[in-house]
Every structure is written in C-alpha cells, then in structure tokens.
Amino acid sequence: MPYCIYTDREVATDAGNWDHVVPLSLGGHNDFVVWSDEKTNSDLGSQVDGKLKNDPLLVFALRDAGVTGHSKKPVVPVWKRVDLDGRPTQITWAADTVVAWDARDRRELSEAEFAGREMTATLNLDVHVARRFLGKVALGAGYFVYGEAVREAMDCKPLRELATLDLNSARASECLKASDIKICDRFHADSHAGGSAHMYRVLIEASNRSMVICVPHDDAISFHLGLVGVYIGSIICPANTTNLPFDGDHDLGHAICLSPGVCDRLSFRALAQDFYRVATGTEPPSPV
C-alpha cells in the first residue's frame, strides 16, 4: 500500500487520495503531490490550506496571479469590516472594479459616494496558520524531493503535530518543545535585509511564482516557501543528512517552482544562477 507522510502509515487506495503539497488554490500544480490519508487531507485542506487562502496579505496576490483552484472561480478579496467616514461598509476588490456595499442602507454605493473618502478596515491575520502550513509543506515537499530517505533523515513527528494540532495543543506538546524546529515567518527579522532567510525571500519575491526551496545542511534540512511571489516563511528541521541524495547538480538543494500549468523542478544552484543572470545581465561566476 502507498505511504502517507502526514500520518506515518500506509493508506489503501480506497482510503486515500493525492494531496497537493501546495494546493491549487494557493498556486500549486497537479504534478506536485504526495499520497495522503483522505480524512487527513480533508482536515488539512479546511483547517490550514483554506484558512491561508483568506490571508489578507496574500489574497490580492492570488487574485492578480489569476489563481482559481478546483472551483475555477477567480479570487475576489472582500473586506467586510470597513468604516467609510462613519458608514459601515463592505468593500469587494474585483480585478477590474471596486464595489462598496452600504451595510446600514443595504445598497451599493456609487463611485462618487466613496471615491477619495477615508476608509478604515479591520482585517484578521492568523499568523499561526502560515506556520502550520510550513509544517505541512516541510513534510510533503521533503517526501516529494527525497522520498523514503527523508523518513530516516528527519524527525517528522513534530512536523505532524505542528501541521495538525490546534494552537493550544501545540503549546502543550512535549514533542514540539523538544524538537529544535526553527521557524522564520514573513514578519521575523531574519527574513529582512541582513537576516539569514533574506536571500530566500528575495529569490521567492523576484519570481512571482509559488515555490518551495529545500536545502540540506550538515544537521538539518531547511524549507523556504513562497506563494505567487509572496514569501510565507522558512522552517529548519533537524536531520541527519548524510545519506540524502544531494550530490551533483543538487549539491545545494532543490527548488520546486510552480505557475499556472507549469511545474519546474530545478536545482537550487540553477535557480540562484538564473536569478543572478536576470539581476546583473551577466553570467554567474564559476563555483570554486
């Protein structure tokens, strides 16, 4: 029976399905999948993937990238809690028009009624959803890239708890407390100029694609994630990488780059060299 990395067990074909490591609704591709227990896939889809899709800092990028997901419906951001000069309003940001709905008078405002007026919006940002998504992607991408070798190299149990547990349970988890997993999200100083994750953020944001970069280190594997050109975060997972296949072109790691209809699997070296060519207009120096 095929193996599910999310549950650490074999799952029969009638009890499982293919999980998009990066879901289509977040800029994923049908070629970037791993086998999954059906219920676990459904739970992760609703509790993690689906909630991240509504992230107010991501949703406009999803709209502009033309992401549709399984529904084939375009992403349309909606701000439900807006104060428009004291008027409770809902704002819908379609790709080519803005619609303002007066919640008190229950009618659509004309452009003349809201254009140029001061607007205050209250938006909910759940940073823990992005961190849970990082745990899920580390599991799925690790197994996709390294196969069975990652099960021996990396302690996957803390990642499973991170991806599937609610926040209160995760805080109380002895497994997570002892895991030494390190997370850098888009708000952390390490993702800004001079930080250890900044290089990966620059590569992701310059691409305008969904991307997972997997980098093996002496005692860890780091995963760096972006969705439609928006940096989501990095996660470092302790691992014994001695037996991982990362020689030759993939000596620096792997990069899975996704865009509508395209799934490119590159070496991290090739990705960095392509970026250097575009940024400088010259060929990168030969490796020492």
Buried (B, 14 or more C-beta within 10 A) or exposed (E): EEBBBBBEEEBEEEEBBEBBBBBBBBBBBEEBBBBBBBEBBEBBBEBBBBBBBBBEEBBBBBBEBEBBBEEEEEBEBBBBBBEBEEBBBBBBBEEEEEBBBBBEEEEEBEEEBBEEEEBEEEEEEBEBBBBBBBBBBBBBBBBBBBEEBBBEBBBBEBBBBBBBBEEEEBEEBEBBEEBEBBBBBBEBEBBEEEBBBBBBBBBBBBBBBBBBBBBBEEEBBBBBBBBBBBBBBBBBBBBBBEEBEBEEEBEBBBBBBBBBEEBBBBBBBBBBBBBBEEEEEEEBEEEE
